[in-house]
């Protein structure tokens, strides 16, 4: 059966108190509306219509061609918002889901279960509900003595008796498409808010003798709609727990799950160990048998199998299998490490390729460079890549040795097997297997240190 969806994403979100449009606020690294779109894709929705209003351009820029867009210029209620999709979906046959763009916690399994109930019972409408300990603020699901759904009453329109009902409407629906738009034409704004409620469609369908069902989830956290920063933090907490749980099930070890932050699109291989204080963001992929952390931040990077990373920051970097990074290293965009590379403490790598077996053990900067295999770069060595106007490339061949406190003034090339003596400033190419030394010859002045101390003692006395 054809399944379509209307995503209500036109609300301004004043309670967020933010310049960022509400549905674009991220939960575990992805805008809320992105989570909604992902779930709809996962259940095979053929057409998605995003109803946008405030911040329409920003939402469309983020979602791109993942759906079609209609503009709700005036915020006249959820029923009015859904009706804006009629020009696109009005002539279609099948099932139409109506979901809110600020409900990031719905799962594929729950939506599929709601759709299955809808099909099995031949319902005109099926709503998603949950029983809450504190239902304040939610529309209540009204059932008759037999348990059949008769309607939904919004919080502000509830009688005292209705406010005591714990089953609430989650704001997600499954409709027969033709019956949805036929009922929307009959919705009025005769209510406390003066708005056109989508929930009134349920009452209209019941009056016409149609079957209305409610799928009551046993996971009430899925119903959270994010309207303020408090709800945003709660959604973040729940999703973070879900992500860590799914990784644990897949064979990843978390020493302390509560102290690790893993975003939604991250992938981690089995037998990898995540230590406390680890933050992994974006589309990072971490291989098997790695040890990550403690206190490590990785963003949009690819980490091979058997890698160890401690107390370090990586952004848009690639780390080859069996390499080690840290502690206190910084791999910036374009850093690419081959197999078995060692990056030690207080080392920064930027836009540089380091081939298999190379070591940069401590206190060095390698930027805009191509470094071969089995190269040793000593403590305090720097590729001087920027002349104030342009970046230049340093090339170091296989098996070369670069001593401590060496400055390599780019553009420059150190040949295969070459040896650069500590303390040198190199501004000319070093041929293969040559030794390069570029420093002043040392001069010792006998007894001169005594004269210096006497001079400073006299100056101190006179002052």
C-alpha positions in Angstrom: 0.0 0.0 0.0 1.2 3.5 -0.8 2.4 5.3 2.3 2.8 9.1 2.3 3.6 11.6 5.1 2.9 15.2 6.1 5.5 16.6 8.4 4.3 19.6 10.4 7.3 21.9 10.7 5.9 25.4 10.6 5.9 26.4 14.3 8.2 29.2 15.4 9.1 27.7 18.7 9.1 30.8 20.8 9.6 28.9 24.0 13.0 27.7 22.8 14.1 31.3 23.1 16.5 30.9 20.2 17.5 32.4 16.9 17.6 28.8 15.5 14.3 27.6 14.0 12.8 25.0 16.4 12.9 21.8 14.3 16.5 22.5 13.4 17.7 22.2 17.0 19.9 19.1 17.1 19.4 16.0 19.2 22.6 13.9 19.4 24.1 15.8 16.5 21.2 15.8 14.1 18.3 18.4 13.7 15.0 17.0 15.1 13.4 17.1 11.7 16.3 15.1 10.3 15.5 12.3 12.8 11.8 12.4 11.7 12.8 12.2 8.0 15.1 9.3 8.7 12.3 7.2 10.3 9.9 8.0 7.5 12.6 6.8 5.0 13.1 3.7 7.0 9.4 2.6 6.8 9.3 3.2 3.0 7.3 6.5 2.7 6.9 7.3 -1.0 6.2 11.0 -0.6 7.0 13.4 2.2 5.5 16.9 2.3 7.1 19.3 4.8 4.8 22.1 6.0 7.1 25.0 6.7 6.5 28.5 8.0 9.0 30.4 10.1 12.5 29.6 9.0 11.2 27.9 5.9 14.4 28.6 3.9 16.6 27.1 6.6 14.6 24.0 6.9 14.5 23.5 3.1 18.2 24.1 2.9 18.9 21.4 5.4 16.5 18.8 4.0 17.1 19.5 0.4 15.4 17.0 -2.0 14.3 14.7 0.8 10.7 15.8 0.2 8.4 18.5 -1.1 7.5 21.7 0.7 4.4 23.8 1.3 4.2 27.1 3.1 1.8 27.8 6.0 2.0 31.6 5.9 -0.4 32.0 8.9 -0.2 29.7 11.9 -3.8 28.8 12.2 -3.5 25.4 13.8 -2.5 21.8 13.0 -5.5 21.1 10.9 -4.8 24.2 8.8 -1.2 23.1 8.5 -2.1 19.6 7.2 -4.5 21.1 4.7 -1.7 22.9 3.0 -0.5 19.5 1.6 -3.7 19.0 -0.3 -2.5 20.3 -3.6 0.3 17.6 -3.5 -1.5 14.7 -1.8 -5.2 15.4 -2.3 -5.6 13.1 -5.3 -3.5 10.2 -4.0 -4.8 6.8 -2.7 -3.3 5.1 0.3 -2.2 5.9 3.8 -1.0 9.3 5.0 1.0 9.7 8.2 0.9 13.1 9.9 3.9 13.7 12.2 5.4 16.7 13.9 8.9 17.8 13.1 9.8 18.3 16.7 9.2 14.7 17.8 12.6 13.1 17.2 12.2 10.0 19.4 9.7 8.0 17.3 11.1 4.7 16.2 10.6 2.7 13.0 9.2 -0.2 15.0 6.4 1.9 16.6 5.3 3.6 13.4 5.2 0.2 11.7 3.1 -1.2 14.5 0.7 1.7 14.2 0.4 1.2 10.4 -0.2 -2.5 10.9 -3.0 -1.9 13.3 -4.5 0.7 10.9 -4.5 -1.8 8.1 -5.7 -4.8 10.1 -8.8 -3.0 11.4 -9.6 -1.1 8.3 -9.6 2.2 10.2 -10.1 5.6 8.6 -7.7 7.0 11.2 -5.3 5.6 13.8 -3.6 7.8 16.3 -0.5 7.2 18.3 -1.1 7.4 22.1 0.6 6.8 25.4 -0.3 6.7 29.1 1.6 9.4 31.1 1.9 9.9 34.8 1.6 13.6 34.3 -0.5 14.2 31.1 -0.7 18.0 31.6 -0.5 19.9 28.3 -1.4 17.0 26.1 -4.7 16.3 24.3 -6.6 13.5 26.0 -7.8 10.4 24.1 -11.5 9.9 24.7 -12.9 6.3 24.6 -16.4 5.0 25.0 -17.4 2.2 27.4 -16.2 -0.5 24.9 -12.8 1.1 24.6 -13.3 2.5 21.1 -11.8 5.9 20.4 -14.5 8.6 20.1 -12.3 11.7 19.9 -9.5 13.9 21.3 -9.9 16.9 23.5 -7.1 19.4 23.8 -5.9 20.4 27.3 -7.4 23.9 27.2 -10.8 22.5 26.2 -10.9 19.6 28.7 -13.6 19.3 31.3 -12.4 18.6 34.9 -13.2 14.9 34.4 -11.3 14.8 31.1 -8.2 16.3 32.6 -7.9 13.2 34.8 -7.5 10.9 31.7 -3.9 9.7 31.5 -4.0 8.4 27.9 -2.7 11.3 25.7 -2.5 12.0 22.0 1.1 12.0 20.8 0.3 14.1 17.7 1.2 11.4 15.2 -1.6 9.9 13.0 -2.2 7.4 10.3 -5.1 8.3 7.9 -6.8 7.0 4.9 -5.6 9.8 2.6 -8.9 10.6 0.8 -10.9 10.6 4.1 -8.3 12.8 5.8 -8.7 15.7 3.3 -12.5 15.2 3.1 -12.7 15.6 6.9 -10.2 18.6 6.9 -12.7 20.5 4.7 -15.2 20.3 7.6 -12.9 21.4 10.4 -13.9 24.7 12.1 -12.1 27.0 14.5 -14.8 27.1 17.1 -12.7 26.4 20.1 -10.8 28.1 22.9 -7.8 28.8 20.7 -9.7 29.9 17.6 -7.6 27.4 15.6 -8.3 24.6 13.2 -7.4 21.4 15.1 -6.2 18.3 13.3 -7.6 16.4 16.2 -11.2 17.5 15.2 -10.8 15.2 12.2 -11.1 12.2 14.6 -14.5 13.4 15.8 -15.7 14.1 12.3 -14.8 10.6 11.1 -16.5 9.1 14.1 -19.7 11.1 13.4 -19.6 9.7 9.9 -19.4 6.1 11.2 -15.8 5.5 10.4 -13.5 3.3 12.5 -10.9 5.1 14.6 -8.1 3.3 16.4 -5.4 4.2 18.8 -2.0 2.5 19.0 -1.0 2.9 22.7 2.8 2.6 22.9 4.6 1.0 25.9 7.5 3.5 25.3 5.9 6.8 26.4 9.2 8.7 25.9 8.5 8.5 22.1 5.7 11.0 22.5 8.0 13.8 23.7 7.5 16.9 21.6 10.2 19.4 22.0 8.9 22.9 22.7 11.6 24.2 25.1 15.1 23.6 26.2 14.0 21.4 29.1 12.3 18.9 26.7 15.3 19.2 24.3 17.6 18.1 27.1 15.3 15.2 27.9 15.1 14.1 24.3 18.9 14.3 24.1 19.3 12.2 27.2 16.9 9.5 26.0 18.4 9.3 22.5 22.0 9.1 23.9 20.9 6.2 26.1 19.4 4.5 23.0 22.6 5.0 21.0 24.9 3.6 23.7 22.5 0.7 24.3 22.5 -0.3 20.6 26.3 -0.2 20.5 26.6 -2.3 23.7 24.3 -4.9 22.0 26.6 -4.9 19.0 29.7 -5.7 21.0 31.1 -2.3 21.9 32.4 -1.8 25.5 31.6 1.4 27.4 33.6 1.6 30.7 31.0 4.2 31.9 28.1 4.6 29.5 26.7 7.6 31.2 29.9 9.6 30.7 30.3 9.0 26.9 28.6 11.1 24.2 28.0 9.4 20.9 26.0 11.0 18.1 23.3 9.4 16.0 25.3 8.7 12.8 28.4 7.3 14.4 29.4 3.7 13.7 31.7 1.7 16.0 33.0 -1.8 15.5 32.9 -4.7 17.9 35.4 -5.2 20.7 36.2 -1.5 20.7 36.5 0.0 24.2 35.2 3.5 24.9 36.6 5.2 28.0 34.8 8.0 30.0 34.8 11.5 28.7 34.8 10.4 25.1 32.8 12.5 22.6 32.2 11.1 19.1 30.4 13.3 16.6 29.1 13.5 13.0 29.6 10.6 10.6 32.6 9.2 12.4 33.4 5.5 11.7 35.5 3.6 14.3 36.8 0.1 13.5 37.1 -3.0 15.7 39.4 -3.6 18.6 40.1 0.1 19.2 40.7 1.8 22.5 39.2 5.3 22.5 39.7 7.8 25.4 39.5 8.8 28.1 38.7 12.4 27.4 38.9 12.2 23.6 36.8 14.2 21.0 36.4 12.8 17.5 34.4 14.5 14.7 33.7 13.2 11.2 36.7 11.0 11.2 37.6 7.4 10.0 39.5 5.2 12.5 40.9 1.9 11.5 41.0 -1.4 13.4 43.2 -1.7 16.4 43.8 2.0 16.9 44.5 3.6 20.3 43.5 7.3 20.9 44.0 8.9 24.3 43.2 12.4 25.5 43.2 13.8 22.0 41.1 15.8 19.5 40.4 14.6 15.9 38.4 16.5 13.3 37.9 15.2 9.7 41.0 12.9 10.1 41.8 9.4 9.0 43.8 7.0 11.2 45.1 3.8 9.8 45.0 0.4 11.5 47.2 -0.2 14.5 48.2 3.4 14.9 48.4 5.3 18.2 47.4 8.9 18.9 48.0 10.9 22.0 48.0 11.7 24.7 47.1 15.4 23.9 47.4 15.3 20.2 45.4 17.3 17.7 44.6 15.9 14.3 43.0 18.6 12.1 41.1 18.3 8.8 43.1 16.5 6.1 45.3 14.5 8.5 45.8 11.0 7.1 47.8 8.4 9.0 48.8 5.1 7.5 49.1 1.7 9.3 51.1 1.7 12.5 51.8 5.4 12.7 52.6 6.9 16.1 51.4 10.4 17.0 52.6 11.3 20.5 51.9 14.1 23.1 51.4 17.7 22.0 51.7 16.9 18.3 49.5 18.7 15.7 48.9 17.3 12.3 47.0 19.3 9.6 46.4 18.4 5.9 49.3 16.0 6.0 49.7 12.4 4.9 51.9 10.2 7.0 52.7 6.8 5.6 53.1 3.4 7.3 55.3 3.2 10.4 56.1 6.9 10.7 56.6 8.4 14.2 56.0 11.9 15.4 56.4 11.3 19.1 56.1 14.7 20.8 55.9 18.5 20.6 55.8 18.8 16.8 53.8 20.4 14.1 53.3 18.7 10.7 51.1 20.7 8.3 50.7 20.6 4.5 53.1 17.7 4.2 53.6 14.4 2.5 55.6 12.1 4.8 56.8 8.6 3.6 57.1 5.3 5.4 59.2 4.7 8.6 60.1 8.3 9.0 61.2 9.6 12.4 60.3 13.2 13.2 62.0 14.4 16.4 60.8 16.5 19.3 60.0 20.1 18.4 60.3 19.6 14.6 58.1 21.9 12.5 57.1 22.1 8.9 57.0 25.9 8.3 54.2 25.9 5.8 52.9 29.4 5.7 54.7 32.5 4.4 52.0 35.0 5.3 50.3 34.7 2.0 50.3 31.0 0.8 50.6 27.5 2.2 53.5 25.4 0.9 54.2 21.7 0.9 56.9 19.8 2.7 57.9 16.3 1.4 59.8 13.8 3.4 60.9 10.5 1.8 60.8 7.0 3.2 63.2 6.1 6.0 64.3 9.7 6.5 65.3 11.0 10.0 64.4 14.5 11.1 66.1 15.5 14.3 64.7 17.5 17.2 64.0 21.2 16.9 64.3 21.2 13.1 62.5 23.8 11.0 61.6 22.6 7.5 60.9 25.8 5.5 58.4 24.9 2.8 58.4 24.3 -0.1 61.1 21.8 0.6 61.9 18.1 0.1 63.9 15.8 2.2 64.9 12.7 0.2 64.6 9.0 1.0 66.9 7.9 3.8 68.2 11.5 4.3 69.3 12.6 7.8 68.6 16.1 9.1 70.6 17.1 12.1 68.9 18.4 15.2 68.6 22.2 15.5 68.8 22.8 11.8 66.7 25.2 9.7 66.3 23.7 6.3 65.3 25.8 3.3 66.9 23.8 0.5 66.1 20.3 -0.7 68.0 17.4 0.9 68.9 14.7 -1.6 68.4 11.0 -0.9 70.8 9.6 1.7 72.4 13.0 2.4 73.0 14.5 5.8 71.9 18.1 6.2 73.1 20.4 8.9 72.1 24.1 9.0 73.1 25.8 12.2 75.9 28.2 13.4 79.2 26.7 14.6 79.3 26.8 18.4 81.8 29.2 20.0 82.8 29.0 23.8 84.2 32.1 25.4 86.3 31.2 28.4 85.1 32.6 31.7 82.6 34.9 30.1 79.7 33.7 32.2 81.5 35.1 35.3 81.7 38.5 33.7 78.0 38.5 32.8 77.1 37.6 36.4 79.3 40.4 37.8 77.8 42.9 35.3 74.2 42.1 36.4 75.2 42.1 40.1 76.6 45.7 39.7 73.5 46.8 37.9 71.3 45.4 40.6 73.4 47.2 43.3 73.2 50.5 41.6 69.4 50.3 41.3 
